[in-house]
Amino acid sequence: MSENKDHKVIHKPADHRFEVWEEGTVGYVEYSLRDGTIDILHTIVPPRMEGRGVGSALVKAAYDWGRTEGLRAAGSCRFADAWLRRHPEYN
């Protein structure tokens, strides 16, 4: 589990997901592990959770975990790709 100041992010390694639950609603990222890389495939943030930094918290938690595991970062999903471009220290 990872916490930032606004969101509690839960890692579900068996499902290849990171999740944030708020008010009965879940936002999540799905990832794959391949050739020493964590690749975020999907970032799903329901409309009622948008605009509160949930997507960024999820992507950051996933890439932070990947760093601790010695993995490179990739973003097949547009949101994760854009996040990586804004945070070149993860490349």
C-alpha positions, 0 to 999 in steps of 0.5 A: 500500500502507498499513500500520498497526501490525498489518496491511499493506493493499494497494490494488487500484484496478483491482478497486476493492478493498483487501485484507489477506492473512494466513496465506493468507487474504484480508480485503477491502473493495470500493468504488465511486466515484461523484459524488465519493464513495467508497462501501464496498459490502462488508467481508469478513473471514473468521472466522479473521481476525475480532477482530484489527482487520482490518475497521477497518484495511481501512475506514480505509485505503480512506477515507484513500485517498479523502481524499487523492483529495478524495472524500467517504465513504459506507458502504453496508455496515453495518460501514463505516457503523458505522465512519463513525459512530464516526469523524465526522472522515471525514464 
